[in-house]
Amino acid sequence: MRVPAGATAIERLLRSLSSRNPHLASLISGPHAQGRVRGGSGVFYTFDAYFLGRPGPLWRPLGVGYPGYQMFVRIFASAPKAEDFMFLKHAAEDVAIATKIPPSRVIALWSRKPTEDLSEDAYSAVTSQTALFSRRRKRYACSLELIVENEDGTYEFIPYIVEGI
């Protein structure tokens, strides 16, 4: 997939994601948090982009219907490590506890330099870990995702996740 034009890595990613999903495009075009988001434990987490789509009217009182949408994006200047993915997973789960909305997409964005590569431990972490959320005897799972912006102007998605909201 080609990287679209944009001044920053986050701007390019959001433009790319918006072009593939109309619902996500409307969410991204609205207000979004950048910076600190509070988790259920009271800890504040830093994200480069955070989007929250409100749940349906029956979700909060009864736990049925549309659960809402949460997308977390964190930029990494160098190759993410396994610990980075574990922290991102924990942060998304903690914020989900606070909002009572399951994580929908947890993205690590990395602009790869030609001399950098992802370690086997990091690859294993991103492909095997899921952010979990439970509400009213229902369990929700969201895979972690690494999006690599290559110097040749293409994206790599590890793993490739089909977006469906």
C-alpha positions as a Markdown table, in Angstrom:
| # | Residue | x | y | z |
|---|---|---|---|---|
| 1 | Met | 0.0 | 0.0 | 0.0 |
| 2 | Arg | 1.3 | 3.4 | -0.9 |
| 3 | Val | 1.9 | 6.1 | 1.7 |
| 4 | Pro | -0.1 | 9.2 | 0.9 |
| 5 | Ala | 1.3 | 12.7 | 1.0 |
| 6 | Gly | 1.4 | 14.4 | 4.4 |
| 7 | Ala | 3.7 | 16.5 | 6.6 |
| 8 | Thr | 4.0 | 13.9 | 9.4 |
| 9 | Ala | 3.8 | 10.2 | 9.8 |
| 10 | Ile | 0.6 | 10.4 | 11.8 |
| 11 | Glu | -1.0 | 12.7 | 9.2 |
| 12 | Arg | -0.1 | 10.3 | 6.4 |
| 13 | Leu | -1.4 | 7.2 | 8.4 |
| 14 | Leu | -4.7 | 8.9 | 9.2 |
| 15 | Arg | -5.2 | 9.9 | 5.6 |
| 16 | Ser | -4.5 | 6.3 | 4.5 |
| 17 | Leu | -6.8 | 4.8 | 7.0 |
| 18 | Ser | -9.6 | 7.3 | 6.2 |
| 19 | Ser | -9.4 | 6.5 | 2.5 |
| 20 | Arg | -10.2 | 2.9 | 3.1 |
| 21 | Asn | -13.1 | 3.2 | 5.6 |
| 22 | Pro | -15.9 | 5.8 | 5.5 |
| 23 | His | -16.9 | 5.3 | 9.1 |
| 24 | Leu | -13.3 | 5.7 | 10.3 |
| 25 | Ala | -13.0 | 8.7 | 8.0 |
| 26 | Ser | -15.9 | 10.4 | 9.8 |
| 27 | Leu | -14.4 | 9.6 | 13.2 |
| 28 | Ile | -10.9 | 10.8 | 12.2 |
| 29 | Ser | -12.3 | 14.1 | 10.8 |
| 30 | Gly | -13.9 | 14.9 | 14.1 |
| 31 | Pro | -12.0 | 15.9 | 17.3 |
| 32 | His | -9.4 | 13.6 | 18.6 |
| 33 | Ala | -7.2 | 13.5 | 21.6 |
| 34 | Gln | -3.5 | 13.8 | 21.2 |
| 35 | Gly | -1.4 | 13.5 | 24.3 |
| 36 | Arg | -2.5 | 12.1 | 27.6 |
| 37 | Val | -5.5 | 9.8 | 28.1 |
| 38 | Arg | -6.5 | 8.5 | 31.6 |
| 39 | Gly | -6.9 | 4.8 | 32.3 |
| 40 | Gly | -9.1 | 3.1 | 34.8 |
| 41 | Ser | -6.1 | 2.8 | 37.2 |
| 42 | Gly | -5.8 | 6.6 | 37.2 |
| 43 | Val | -2.5 | 6.5 | 35.2 |
| 44 | Phe | -2.3 | 8.8 | 32.2 |
| 45 | Tyr | -1.0 | 7.3 | 28.9 |
| 46 | Thr | 0.5 | 9.2 | 26.0 |
| 47 | Phe | -0.7 | 8.5 | 22.5 |
| 48 | Asp | 0.1 | 10.3 | 19.2 |
| 49 | Ala | -3.5 | 9.9 | 18.2 |
| 50 | Tyr | -6.5 | 8.6 | 20.1 |
| 51 | Phe | -10.0 | 8.3 | 18.7 |
| 52 | Leu | -13.2 | 7.5 | 20.6 |
| 53 | Gly | -16.5 | 6.7 | 18.8 |
| 54 | Arg | -19.4 | 6.8 | 21.2 |
| 55 | Pro | -21.3 | 3.6 | 21.9 |
| 56 | Gly | -25.0 | 3.0 | 21.0 |
| 57 | Pro | -27.6 | 4.1 | 23.5 |
| 58 | Leu | -28.0 | 0.6 | 25.1 |
| 59 | Trp | -24.3 | -0.1 | 25.5 |
| 60 | Arg | -23.6 | 1.7 | 28.8 |
| 61 | Pro | -26.8 | 0.7 | 30.7 |
| 62 | Leu | -27.3 | -2.8 | 29.4 |
| 63 | Gly | -24.1 | -3.8 | 27.6 |
| 64 | Val | -25.9 | -4.6 | 24.3 |
| 65 | Gly | -25.7 | -3.0 | 20.9 |
| 66 | Tyr | -22.9 | -1.0 | 19.3 |
| 67 | Pro | -20.0 | -0.9 | 21.9 |
| 68 | Gly | -18.3 | 2.1 | 20.4 |
| 69 | Tyr | -14.9 | 2.4 | 18.8 |
| 70 | Gln | -11.4 | 3.2 | 20.3 |
| 71 | Met | -8.3 | 3.6 | 18.2 |
| 72 | Phe | -4.9 | 4.1 | 19.8 |
| 73 | Val | -1.8 | 5.1 | 17.8 |
| 74 | Arg | 1.7 | 5.5 | 19.1 |
| 75 | Ile | 4.7 | 6.5 | 16.9 |
| 76 | Phe | 8.1 | 4.9 | 17.4 |
| 77 | Ala | 11.2 | 6.6 | 16.2 |
| 78 | Ser | 13.1 | 3.3 | 16.1 |
| 79 | Ala | 12.2 | -0.3 | 15.9 |
| 80 | Pro | 9.7 | -1.1 | 18.6 |
| 81 | Lys | 10.7 | -3.8 | 21.2 |
| 82 | Ala | 8.6 | -6.5 | 22.7 |
| 83 | Glu | 8.2 | -4.4 | 25.9 |
| 84 | Asp | 6.8 | -1.5 | 23.8 |
| 85 | Phe | 4.0 | -3.7 | 22.5 |
| 86 | Met | 3.3 | -5.1 | 26.0 |
| 87 | Phe | 3.1 | -1.5 | 27.3 |
| 88 | Leu | 0.8 | -0.5 | 24.4 |
| 89 | Lys | -1.4 | -3.5 | 25.1 |
| 90 | His | -1.6 | -2.6 | 28.8 |
| 91 | Ala | -2.3 | 1.1 | 28.1 |
| 92 | Ala | -5.2 | 0.2 | 25.7 |
| 93 | Glu | -6.7 | -2.2 | 28.2 |
| 94 | Asp | -6.5 | 0.3 | 31.1 |
| 95 | Val | -8.1 | 3.1 | 29.0 |
| 96 | Ala | -10.8 | 0.6 | 28.0 |
| 97 | Ile | -11.6 | 0.1 | 31.6 |
| 98 | Ala | -12.0 | 3.8 | 32.1 |
| 99 | Thr | -14.2 | 4.4 | 29.0 |
| 100 | Lys | -16.1 | 1.0 | 29.2 |
| 101 | Ile | -15.5 | 0.7 | 25.5 |
| 102 | Pro | -13.4 | -2.2 | 24.1 |
| 103 | Pro | -10.3 | -1.3 | 22.1 |
| 104 | Ser | -10.9 | -1.5 | 18.4 |
| 105 | Arg | -7.5 | -0.9 | 16.9 |
| 106 | Val | -4.1 | -0.6 | 18.7 |
| 107 | Ile | -1.4 | 0.6 | 16.3 |
| 108 | Ala | 2.3 | 1.1 | 16.7 |
| 109 | Leu | 3.5 | 3.3 | 13.8 |
| 110 | Trp | 7.2 | 3.0 | 12.9 |
| 111 | Ser | 9.0 | 4.9 | 10.1 |
| 112 | Arg | 11.7 | 2.4 | 9.3 |
| 113 | Lys | 15.2 | 3.4 | 8.3 |
| 114 | Pro | 17.1 | 1.1 | 5.9 |
| 115 | Thr | 19.5 | 0.0 | 8.7 |
| 116 | Glu | 16.7 | -1.0 | 11.1 |
| 117 | Asp | 14.9 | -4.2 | 11.5 |
| 118 | Leu | 12.3 | -5.7 | 13.9 |
| 119 | Ser | 13.6 | -8.2 | 16.4 |
| 120 | Glu | 12.1 | -11.7 | 16.5 |
| 121 | Asp | 10.9 | -11.0 | 20.1 |
| 122 | Ala | 9.1 | -7.9 | 18.9 |
| 123 | Tyr | 7.6 | -9.7 | 15.9 |
| 124 | Ser | 6.4 | -12.4 | 18.2 |
| 125 | Ala | 4.9 | -9.9 | 20.6 |
| 126 | Val | 2.9 | -8.0 | 18.0 |
| 127 | Thr | 1.6 | -11.1 | 16.3 |
| 128 | Ser | 0.6 | -13.0 | 19.5 |
| 129 | Gln | -0.7 | -10.4 | 21.9 |
| 130 | Thr | -4.2 | -9.1 | 22.0 |
| 131 | Ala | -5.8 | -6.3 | 24.1 |
| 132 | Leu | -8.6 | -7.8 | 26.1 |
| 133 | Phe | -11.7 | -6.2 | 27.5 |
| 134 | Ser | -14.6 | -7.8 | 29.4 |
| 135 | Arg | -18.1 | -6.4 | 30.1 |
| 136 | Arg | -21.2 | -8.2 | 31.3 |
| 137 | Arg | -19.8 | -11.7 | 30.7 |
| 138 | Lys | -18.7 | -10.8 | 27.1 |
| 139 | Arg | -15.0 | -10.8 | 26.2 |
| 140 | Tyr | -13.6 | -8.6 | 23.4 |
| 141 | Ala | -10.1 | -9.0 | 21.9 |
| 142 | Cys | -8.2 | -6.6 | 19.7 |
| 143 | Ser | -5.0 | -7.6 | 17.9 |
| 144 | Leu | -2.0 | -5.3 | 18.2 |
| 145 | Glu | -0.8 | -3.9 | 14.9 |
| 146 | Leu | 2.5 | -2.6 | 13.7 |
| 147 | Ile | 2.3 | -0.3 | 10.7 |
| 148 | Val | 5.7 | 0.2 | 9.1 |
| 149 | Glu | 6.3 | 3.3 | 6.9 |
| 150 | Asn | 9.1 | 2.3 | 4.5 |
| 151 | Glu | 11.5 | 4.8 | 2.8 |
| 152 | Asp | 10.2 | 3.6 | -0.6 |
| 153 | Gly | 6.8 | 5.1 | 0.2 |
| 154 | Thr | 5.0 | 1.9 | 1.1 |
| 155 | Tyr | 3.3 | 0.6 | 4.2 |
| 156 | Glu | 3.7 | -2.8 | 5.8 |
| 157 | Phe | 1.0 | -4.1 | 8.1 |
| 158 | Ile | 2.1 | -6.7 | 10.7 |
| 159 | Pro | -0.3 | -8.5 | 11.0 |
| 160 | Tyr | -2.6 | -7.3 | 8.3 |
| 161 | Ile | -6.0 | -6.5 | 9.9 |
| 162 | Val | -9.2 | -6.1 | 8.0 |
| 163 | Glu | -11.0 | -3.0 | 9.3 |
| 164 | Gly | -14.7 | -3.6 | 9.9 |
| 165 | Ile | -16.8 | -1.3 | 11.9 |
